[in-house]
Structure formats: C-alpha cells, structure tokens
Amino acid sequence: MSRDDERSETENASPALSGPFRYGDRVQLTGPKGRLNTITLIDGGEFHSHRGMIRHSELVGLPDGSVLRNSNDEEYLALRPLLSDFVMSMPRGAAIVYPKDAAQILSLADIFPGARVVEAGVGSGALSLHLLRGIGSEGRLFSFERRDEFAEIASSNIEAFSGSVPDNWSVTVGDLQEVLPATCEAGSIDRVVLDMLAPWECVGVAAEALKPGGVIICYVATVTQLSRVAEELRRSGLYTHPQASETMVRGWHVEGLAVRPDHRMVAHTGFLITARRLAPGTQLPQLKRRASKGEFTDEDMAAWMPDLVEGGESEWTPESIGQWSKSDKVLRKKAREAQKLAAQRASGSEDSAAGAAAEDGAPTAE
Ligand SMILES: C[S@@+](CC[C@H](N)C(=O)[O-])C[C@H]1O[C@@H](n2cnc3c(N)ncnc32)[C@H](O)[C@@H]1O
C-alpha cells in the first residue's frame, strides 16, 4: 500500500477511541498553564501556539496519555478527548443534556446495543452522541427537531465527533407529533427519549411508535413540566406508573488532608421521568393503596395546572419556565461554528476546546 493510500485510509476512518495516536484522531493537548487545545492529527500538520510548535507526526504512534515537548522544550500532555470533553466544548444552539444526566438516561431508559431509539428534540446533538454510543453500530437512532438551525448544528457536531455522519443516524426536521408516524412504523421502536418544552404533547405518538414494554423517558427542567408530563402519562392509560428522579453529582477535592466536597457544583439541570408502554388494549391494574388524606380534587389540579382540565389554559413557553432563547443571529453564528468544527475535523486544523460552553451558562432542559 502506498503512503498516499495509507494516508487517505486513516484520514477517512472514524477517529480511534483507544490505542496509539494515528492520523485522523482528535488529541487534547494540555500546556504548561493548563490551557486545553484540541487538534485533529493530519499528515504534515503542525500545532502552533505562542509557546512553540509540535508536529502532528511526533504524536502519531505515541500511546494515549503521553507527555511530549514542544519546540521550546515545554511539556504538553496528550490525551484523546472523552465524549464528555467533546460535548461540553462543542458549539451549542440550545441547552444540552449534561453528561451526568445523559449517563442516567442511558441507564434508566435501558439503552442497549442494537436498540431502535427515537429522540426529540435534537438541540445541539449532545444527547444524540451518547445515545449513538449506547446503541452501537447495530442500533438505529431517529432524531427529530422542529427547528432547522438546531438540526444543522447537531449534524455538524455529530459529524465532527464521529468523523462522518453515522449511517445509523438520521435527523428529521418537523414537530415530532406530525413527523414521527410517517418516519417510524407503529410498534417498531424500543425507546423514546424526549427533551423538549412540552413532552406531554408527544406521549400519544410515542406510544404509537413504541413496542409493548418499550421505555419512554422525558427530561424536563421544571417541577411544573414534570407534574404535567406525569399526569399525561397516567391519563393516557398507555403506560405503567411513571417514575421520576433527579441526579445531583457533587465533585470532591481530594488532596492530602484536604478532602472535602468542591465549593461549587451544578445544583440543578433537570428531572427525568420514565414509564413503560403497556401492550395495546391492556389496562393497568389498580394499585391497592391505603386511603390517604392526600387525595386531590379536579379543582386542586385545575389550580395547579389549568391546561390539564377541559377548557383550561396556560401558556408554556421557554420564557414562562425561566429559560433564555437565542436570537436567530446567534443561532446562525453557532451553526457556522459547528460547521467550522466539522470542517476542521476533516482538514486537521487546530481548534480550541476551551470556552465554547462558557457563554451558555447553567444547563437546562427546554
Ligand atoms: C433543550 S433542546 C434539546 C437538547 C438536546 N437534547 C441536546 O442534548 O443537545 C430542546 C429542543 O427540542 C426542540 N423541540 C421542542 N419541541 C419539539 C417538538 N414537538 N418536536 C421536535 N422538536 C422539538 C427545540 O426546538 C429544541 O431544539
């Protein structure tokens, strides 16, 4: 095989997830001041900073986790970025699902290799990347997104991470309620994952798509959304009793005798709620419960969530649940950033891993 054949083979291949570095891989370099830079290795490529230069060829063949020196004899630590590193630094159009919640989603929804999964909305594609990893090459991920700009950002992010758009992934632009029935055959889906403002509106179409026993999981930012989706899951009669949780991860500082929780943490991201699809025509047996004083009336529910009762109204918007939304101009900028990242991945030019996430502030579900 000629050198050119070898090069085009490695450059076209997906980045390796382990083993010695090779052309086409992404490498995260940590410099003397702790600054991170992510580069994609290409034949003849060079990484330049004001501190000096490293040839990409010097990294090729080194084991992951190596230390090498730049042209100024300064040390750089070279590591393959983890999926969570990539997700936290990639361009964002919408708030992303953070790795701690993505991990719980994979577990609570029982995402398995070979699963056929529906996901909406796709947002920036953070959760899609985790789901793709969970289902493996035998699985199939159908993502849905009602806004074109977000679908574009997610596609570029997924392409940048995977090296190319995976064969087993598609994104359909449109409202899930309208486009799901035309995209996925009824009863053909193992798992439905919803991260959107009003998931209760999609409980019916999700049930139609799910196989009996399939799992629905919704990620919502506020207690009011959590309650609304729980009541709709119950009211539909199509699912088992829903189960809700939230995940708090507290980092620890562990150094010598200074062993204590970190001073800061991400205190709130969102809630997860799951239920299983009942077999068509099945009625859930009534749970035998002790009579409780906590029973509530329709009037109580109407006061809590006016849109749950007939004729009632309430307005669900990102702003009404306390969330920012980005202007079209900012979204176009984010789409350009994501396309640039995907192009850099293809050409091997440098990009910085730091900073992309910072301006988005705290994570929230829509
Ligand atoms: C918070 S974002 C999703 C973030 C994504 N899970 C991630 O990790 O990057 C919510 C997205 O849902 C989309 N959306 C809301 N309702 C939808 C619907 N009914 N059908 C399809 N997409 C919807 C919004 O346009 C938005 O992009």
The ligand as a Gaussian input file, in Angstrom:
#p B3LYP/6-31G(d) Opt

LIG

0 1
 C      -33.156000      21.589000      25.106000
 S      -33.138000      21.264000      23.403000
 C      -32.539000      19.618000      23.257000
 C      -31.078000      19.470000      23.604000
 C      -30.501000      18.127000      23.245000
 N      -31.148000      17.042000      23.953000
 C      -29.015000      18.100000      23.494000
 O      -28.574000      17.372000      24.414000
 O      -28.254000      18.788000      22.796000
 C      -34.820000      21.080000      23.013000
 C      -35.098000      21.033000      21.525000
 O      -36.371000      20.485000      21.304000
 C      -36.901000      21.054000      20.128000
 N      -38.359000      20.779000      20.185000
 C      -39.253000      21.259000      21.070000
 N      -40.473000      20.711000      20.844000
 C      -40.337000      19.859000      19.805000
 C      -41.230000      19.006000      19.092000
 N      -42.508000      18.925000      19.433000
 N      -40.749000      18.271000      18.071000
 C      -39.440000      18.347000      17.710000
 N      -38.542000      19.149000      18.346000
 C      -38.975000      19.884000      19.378000
 C      -36.495000      22.517000      20.249000
 O      -36.514000      23.170000      19.005000
 C      -35.091000      22.399000      20.834000
 O      -34.099000      22.390000      19.851000

